[in-house]
Amino acid sequence: MSSHHLPGAVVDLGAQFFSVRDHAFRQQVDDWQNAGCVAPWPVSLWQADDAGWQPHRDAIERFIGTPRMSSVARHLAQGLNLATGTPIERLDRDAERWWLIDTQGERHGPFDRVVISAPSPQAQALVAPHDIALAEACEAVIQRPCWAAWARFEAPLPALPGVADDWQAVRLPRGPLRFVSRNDHKPGRGTQGESLSLLAHLAWSEANLEAEPDDIADRLLAAFREALPSGTHLPAPRSLGAHRWRYAQPDVFARGEAVNRDYRLSPNGLALCGDGFRGPRVEDAWLSGRHLGEALRDAAPSSPDTATRQGDPHD
């Protein structure tokens, strides 16, 4: 759910939207809507294939963060004491407590429990010295890469023959591109200049994993040009770039027993959660973390204070 700031524009480079299927997640999204950090989007979704551009309509309800995709995470982080930009290199165990050692050798802690939601290859490097079962759970998850590019334009995009002027996003089933969105046509961004987010298909991303970002950006924008209706000409981009997500989407999910299927919790206080243990959607990542959080809450030593807090539905 990453957003990238350009001069005069914000572009989303990760998930372009999220859908809702689970009842608990539905309630959470309602809360986010009431807080003003999500809105329905896209409402003008298209598909471009050999038959041309056609409206894409289905029964799936989709949402986006507003005024940017990362607004959801920022909302969740309110009131928390966060340490960002601090790469953790290893974990140390000391007298039943955990210490986090960063790349500068600084120790953070101690902690009773450590929850790791990083992609499975990164999580595996941290847990392998301490827990074989968790390391094997990480190894069972295959993470696939994805290239994401952006293009910002000096002028608005031209009208497309046979396509609504307010089209917001388009799916492309074949070729390098799989999804293109208009960032200035997203809620809360109507005053910024025209810009596109261009997400590549996973297989194409794998085949071009080590290519240069500038080359990737050129090729994805060229693929979009080729997908436009005949005779349509894009304005020259003001800026163009690409970001490689090496671990973008899980392909094979680690599975466990029914009560522990979308997270892993070790008796030594280490835990794993994330989309790799449930599925590739934003909803899956949220549910994995929620179910682990409930397990940690239920396993915590009870006290008058915690008993009161556990009874609070808003806690």
C-alpha positions in Angstrom: 0.0 0.0 0.0 2.9 2.3 -0.9 2.7 5.8 -2.3 5.5 7.8 -3.9 5.7 11.6 -3.8 6.6 13.4 -7.0 6.8 17.2 -7.5 3.1 18.1 -7.7 1.7 14.5 -7.6 1.4 11.4 -5.5 1.5 8.0 -7.3 0.6 4.6 -5.8 3.2 2.0 -6.5 1.9 -1.0 -4.6 -1.7 -2.2 -4.4 -3.9 0.0 -6.5 -7.1 -0.9 -4.6 -8.4 -3.5 -2.2 -11.5 -5.6 -2.1 -13.8 -6.7 0.8 -15.1 -10.2 1.3 -14.7 -11.0 5.0 -17.3 -9.8 7.5 -14.7 -8.6 10.1 -12.8 -6.8 7.4 -16.0 -5.2 6.2 -16.5 -3.7 9.6 -12.9 -2.4 9.6 -13.4 -0.8 6.2 -16.6 0.9 7.4 -14.6 2.4 10.3 -11.9 3.6 7.8 -14.6 5.1 5.7 -16.0 6.9 8.7 -12.5 8.2 9.5 -12.2 9.5 5.9 -9.1 7.5 5.0 -10.7 5.2 2.4 -13.2 5.6 -0.4 -14.8 3.4 -3.1 -12.5 3.2 -6.2 -12.4 2.6 -9.2 -15.9 3.2 -10.3 -14.9 3.5 -13.9 -12.8 0.4 -14.6 -12.0 -0.8 -18.1 -10.4 -3.7 -19.8 -8.2 -3.5 -22.9 -7.7 -6.6 -25.1 -7.9 -7.7 -28.7 -11.5 -6.6 -28.9 -10.6 -3.0 -27.8 -11.5 -1.1 -24.6 -14.6 -2.3 -22.8 -16.1 -1.4 -19.4 -15.3 -4.0 -16.8 -18.2 -4.6 -14.5 -18.5 -7.2 -11.7 -19.9 -7.5 -8.2 -16.6 -6.9 -6.4 -16.5 -3.8 -4.1 -13.2 -2.0 -4.3 -11.7 0.7 -2.1 -8.6 2.9 -2.1 -6.8 5.0 0.6 -7.5 8.7 0.5 -5.9 11.0 -0.3 -3.2 8.3 -1.0 -3.0 4.5 -0.6 -0.7 4.8 2.4 -3.3 6.8 4.3 -4.7 3.5 5.7 -1.4 2.6 7.3 -0.9 6.1 8.6 -4.3 6.0 10.2 -3.6 2.6 11.9 -0.3 4.0 13.2 -1.8 6.9 15.1 -0.8 6.8 18.7 1.9 4.2 18.2 5.6 4.7 19.0 7.2 3.7 15.7 10.9 3.3 14.8 11.1 3.5 11.0 14.1 3.3 8.7 15.8 0.9 11.1 16.8 -2.3 9.3 17.0 -5.2 11.8 19.9 -7.6 11.0 19.4 -10.3 13.6 17.6 -11.3 16.8 19.2 -12.2 20.1 17.7 -14.2 23.0 18.6 -13.2 26.5 17.0 -14.4 29.7 13.6 -15.2 28.0 13.5 -11.8 26.4 14.3 -10.8 22.8 16.6 -8.1 21.5 16.6 -6.7 18.0 20.0 -5.8 16.5 20.1 -3.3 13.7 22.6 -3.0 10.9 24.5 -0.4 13.0 24.9 -2.8 15.9 22.4 -1.0 18.1 20.2 -3.2 20.4 16.5 -2.5 20.7 14.4 -4.1 23.4 14.0 -6.2 25.4 10.7 -7.6 24.2 8.6 -10.6 25.4 7.5 -11.3 21.8 8.6 -10.4 18.3 6.1 -10.4 15.4 7.6 -10.4 11.9 5.4 -9.5 9.0 8.2 -8.9 6.4 8.2 -11.1 3.2 9.1 -14.7 4.0 12.7 -14.6 2.6 13.5 -11.7 4.9 11.7 -13.2 7.8 13.4 -16.5 7.3 16.9 -14.9 7.8 15.7 -13.6 11.2 14.0 -16.7 12.6 16.3 -19.5 11.2 18.9 -19.3 14.0 16.1 -19.6 16.6 13.3 -21.7 15.3 13.4 -24.4 12.7 9.6 -24.7 12.3 9.2 -21.0 11.6 12.1 -21.1 9.1 10.5 -24.0 7.3 7.2 -22.1 7.3 8.9 -19.2 5.6 10.6 -21.5 3.0 7.2 -22.9 2.0 6.0 -19.5 0.8 7.0 -18.5 -2.7 7.1 -14.7 -3.2 6.9 -13.4 -6.8 8.3 -10.0 -7.9 6.6 -7.1 -9.6 7.8 -4.0 -11.4 5.7 -0.9 -10.9 6.3 2.2 -13.0 5.0 5.8 -13.0 4.7 8.5 -15.6 3.8 12.1 -15.0 2.6 14.3 -17.8 2.7 18.0 -18.5 -0.8 17.9 -20.2 -3.9 15.8 -19.6 -4.3 12.5 -21.4 -6.2 12.8 -24.7 -9.8 11.6 -25.0 -10.0 7.9 -26.1 -12.4 7.0 -28.8 -15.3 5.0 -27.4 -14.0 5.3 -23.8 -15.5 7.4 -21.0 -13.5 10.6 -20.4 -13.5 9.9 -16.7 -12.0 6.4 -17.0 -9.9 5.7 -13.9 -8.2 2.4 -14.5 -7.7 -0.3 -17.1 -6.9 -4.0 -16.9 -4.7 -5.6 -19.5 -4.8 -9.4 -19.6 -1.8 -9.9 -22.0 1.6 -8.3 -22.6 3.9 -6.7 -20.1 1.2 -4.6 -18.4 -1.6 -5.9 -16.2 -3.0 -2.7 -14.6 -2.8 1.0 -15.3 -4.4 3.7 -13.0 -4.8 7.4 -13.3 -3.6 8.9 -10.0 -5.3 12.3 -10.5 -8.6 10.4 -10.9 -8.4 9.0 -7.4 -10.3 10.4 -4.4 -8.6 13.5 -2.9 -6.2 14.0 -5.8 -8.2 16.0 -8.3 -5.9 19.0 -8.1 -2.7 17.2 -9.0 -1.4 16.8 -12.5 -2.0 13.9 -14.8 0.0 10.8 -13.8 -0.2 7.0 -14.4 0.8 4.0 -12.3 1.7 1.1 -14.5 1.9 -2.4 -12.9 3.6 -5.3 -14.8 2.4 -8.9 -15.0 4.3 -11.1 -12.5 5.8 -13.4 -15.1 7.1 -10.5 -17.1 8.6 -9.0 -14.0 10.3 -12.3 -13.2 11.8 -12.4 -16.7 13.1 -8.8 -16.4 13.9 -8.9 -12.7 17.5 -7.5 -13.1 16.7 -4.9 -15.8 17.4 -1.2 -15.1 14.5 0.8 -13.7 14.7 3.4 -16.5 14.5 0.7 -19.1 11.5 -0.9 -17.4 9.7 2.4 -17.2 10.2 3.1 -20.9 9.0 -0.4 -21.8 5.9 -0.3 -19.6 4.9 3.1 -20.9 5.5 1.9 -24.5 3.2 -1.1 -23.7 0.5 1.3 -22.6 0.8 3.4 -25.8 0.4 0.2 -27.8 -2.8 -0.7 -25.9 -4.4 2.7 -26.6 -7.1 2.9 -29.4 -5.6 3.5 -32.8 -4.7 7.1 -33.5 -4.3 8.1 -29.9 -1.1 9.9 -29.0 0.2 10.4 -25.4 1.8 13.7 -24.4 5.5 13.5 -23.5 6.0 12.5 -19.8 7.5 15.1 -17.5 9.0 12.4 -15.3 9.2 8.6 -15.6 10.5 5.9 -13.3 10.1 2.4 -11.9 10.3 0.5 -8.6 11.0 -3.2 -8.3 9.1 -5.1 -5.7 11.3 -8.2 -5.2 8.7 -9.8 -2.9 5.4 -8.5 -4.2 2.9 -11.3 -4.0 2.8 -14.8 -2.5 2.3 -17.6 -4.9 2.3 -20.7 -2.8 0.9 -20.3 0.7 2.2 -21.9 3.8 -0.5 -24.0 5.4 -0.8 -25.1 9.0 -3.4 -26.7 11.2 -6.9 -25.1 11.1 -6.5 -23.0 14.2 -3.2 -21.6 13.1 -3.6 -21.5 9.3 -2.8 -17.8 8.6 -0.1 -17.1 11.1 2.7 -18.9 13.0 3.3 -18.5 16.7 6.2 -20.2 18.5 6.4 -21.0 22.2 9.6 -19.0 22.4 7.8 -15.7 21.6 8.5 -15.4 17.9 5.6 -15.1 15.5 5.0 -14.7 11.7 2.1 -13.1 9.9 1.3 -11.5 6.6 -0.3 -12.2 3.2 2.1 -15.1 2.5 0.3 -17.2 5.2 -3.2 -16.6 3.8 -3.4 -15.0 0.4 -2.3 -12.1 -1.8 -5.0 -9.5 -1.0 -4.7 -6.6 1.4 -7.7 -8.2 3.2 -5.6 -11.4 3.7 -2.7 -9.5 5.2 -5.1 -7.7 7.6 -6.8 -10.9 8.7 -3.5 -12.7 9.2 -2.4 -9.9 11.5 -5.7 -9.7 13.3 -5.9 -13.4 14.0 -2.3 -13.4 15.3 -3.1 -10.4 17.5 -6.1 -12.2 19.0 -3.9 -15.2 19.7 -1.3 -13.1 21.4 -4.0 -11.3 23.5 -5.6 -14.6 24.6 -2.1 -16.0 25.6 -1.1 -12.9 27.6 -1.1 -13.3 31.4 -4.3 -11.9 32.8 -4.5 -9.0 35.2 -7.4 -6.7 36.3 -6.2 -4.1 33.7 -5.8 -6.5 30.8 -9.1 -8.2 31.7 -10.9 -4.9 31.4 -9.1 -4.0 28.2 -9.9 -7.3 26.6 -13.6 -6.6 27.2 -13.5 -3.4 25.3 -14.6 -4.0 21.7 -12.7 -0.9 20.5 -9.4 -2.0 22.0 
